[in-house]
Amino acid sequence: MAKLQPLETFSLQETEDGYRLLVSAVGGEALYVSITSEQMDEIIDSLDTALTGDDETAGEEDFDDAD
């Protein structure tokens, strides 16, 4: 199993057919990855779930907190 290294660089750029993601670890080489729009949606849903801990609201947009 690969050694877990701290994140140094994270960059996301939109391309004609999706996105280009740049990730590098401290002291490591940069890794460029192409991502489709569908994959980006899955990443966003995963991040939302990880941050909120709520699988049921993953991907939902709820900005009305004034109630």
N, C-alpha and C positions, 0 to 999 in steps of 0.2 A: 504494500500500500504506500502511496506517495506521502511524503511529509507535508503536513499542513503548514503553509507559510502566510505571514500577514500580507494583506492587500496593500499595494503601493499605488497602482494606477487603475482607474476605471473610466472608460470613455465610451460614449455611444454616439454613432453618427447615422443619420438616415441615408439610405442609398436608393437607387431606382427600383430594386427588387426586395427591399426590406431594410435591414440595419447592419451596421458593422460594429462589433463590440471589441474593445481593446481592454485586456486585463493583464496586469503584471504583479508579481509578488516582489517583496523587498529582496533585492539581490538576485532576482530571476529575470529570465527573458520575457519579452512581451508576447502575448498570444492574441492574434486577431481571429475573430470568428464571425462568419456571416450568419444572420438570423432572419428567418421569414417573419412576416407580420403575425402569422398564427403562433409561431414560437414566442414572439414578443408578448402576445396576449397571455400565453401560458406562464411566462416569467413574471408578468405583472400580477397575475392571479396568485402565484406561489408566494411572491413577496407580500401581497396583501394578507394572505393567510398567515404567514409567519409573523407579520407585524401586529395583526389584530387577534390572532388565535381563534378566529371564527371562520370555519369552512363555509358556512351558509351565506356569508356576505361577500365572499371572494368574487371580484369582478363587478360588483354592484357599485353604482355611484350614488352616494347619499350625502349631499352637501347642505341639506336643510336642517341645521341644528337649532334653529330659532324657536322650535315648538315648545 
